[in-house]
Amino acid sequence: MSAPTAADHDEAMVRAMCAAADAGDAERFASFFAETAVYRFANQEPIIGRAAIARATASTVGAVWPVHHEVNQVAKIDSQLFCRFTIEAEKSDGTKLAMPCVTVIELYGGLIVDYRVHMDISPALRGVNE
């Protein structure tokens, strides 16, 4: 068995971060970010700072149907990770959702300094598409 590579570490970090998001653990999710990180979800205004990212994540948990991040691919170029996901959710009426998502993550010193999510989350918003 070969030793884990940097790519293995990066993918493990992405999977752990997704597991925290799926569990609704905003503090654990935010722990992957630098203190001054920038988080931008689609065309929303950027969220700046680890504490603000934790607050925004906590508020999102209640606004969307419970989700699961299926990690389809993690590729690294220099200090950036390009992650392809399928975001799975189930609405209260049993309707299953599978939403494509691409996230670009920039790392510095092992922490996320820039995080950009490219997806349409509107099908998973509670009260909007029930």
N, C-alpha and C positions, 0 to 999 in steps of 0.2 A: 504494500500500500504506500502511495506517495504522500509526501507532506502536503498539507493544505497550502494553496497558493493565495496570492493577494486577491485574485478573482473569487476564490472560494470565500475569503473573508468578506469581500464586498457584497456578495450575494447573501451570505449569512446575515449581514447587517440589514440589508433590505428586507429580508424575510422576518427578522426580529422586529423591525420597525412596523411592518405591515401587521404582524401579530398583535402588537400593542394597539394599533389603530383599530383592528377588528374587535379587540376586547374592550374598546372604549377607554383605554388607559392613556389619557391625554398627557399626563406627566411623563410617563415612560416614553411615549412617542416623541415628546419634545426633548427628551434627554439626548437624542441623536443629533441635535442641532447646536451650533455654536451660539454663544450669548447674543451675538449681533446678526444672526442669520436672517435671510430674507426668504419668505414663503409666498409664492403667488399661485393661486388656484384659478386657472382659466383666465377670464378677463376681469377678475376681481382685483381690487386694490392690493398691493403687496402688504404682507404682515411682517413686521420687523421686530426681531428679538425672540428669544426662547420663551419667555413668560407669555408674550402675546400669542405665540404659536400654540402654547398649551391651552390658553383661554379659548382661542378660536377652534381648536380641535375639540375641546369639551363641549362647546356650543353646537358644533356640527353633529356630534353624536346623537343629540336629541332631535335634530332636524331631518335626519335621513333614516331610512329603513336600515336595520342591521346589515352590515356589509361584510364580505370576505374578499380579501385581495388574493387573487390567483396570480402568482408571479410566473409570467410566460418567458421572460428573457431579461437578463441584466448584462449589458455590455459596457466596457470601460474604454474611454479615450482620454488619455492624460489624467486630469483630475476630475473628470466628469463621468457619471454613471448614466446610462440611458436605459430606462426600465420600461418594459411593456407588461401591462397587467390586463386581466379581465376582472372587473369589479362585479361581484355577484351579490345580489340582494333578493329578498323575498318580501313582497308586500303583504299586508294583512289579509287580502283576499286570495292569497296563494300564488299570485302572479310572480313568476321568477324573472329576474332581470339579469342580464349579462352585458355590462357596459365596457367598451374598450377604453383604455387609458394609457398614456405615455407620460412618464415623469423624467425630467432631467435634473440630476442632483450634482452639485459641485461640492467637492470635499476639500477641506484644508485641515491638516493635523488630525485626521480621523473623524472630524465632525462635519456636518452639513453646514455650508455657508450660504448656499443658494439652492432653492427647491422650487421647481416649476411643474405644475400639474396641468396636463393638456387633456381635458375630457369634458363631456356634457353630463353633469350630475343630476340635471333636472328630473329624469325619470325616477330617481330614488328619493326625491323630496317628499316628506310626509305632508299631507294636506293639499298638495298641489296635484298629484296624480293618483288619487285614491279611487 
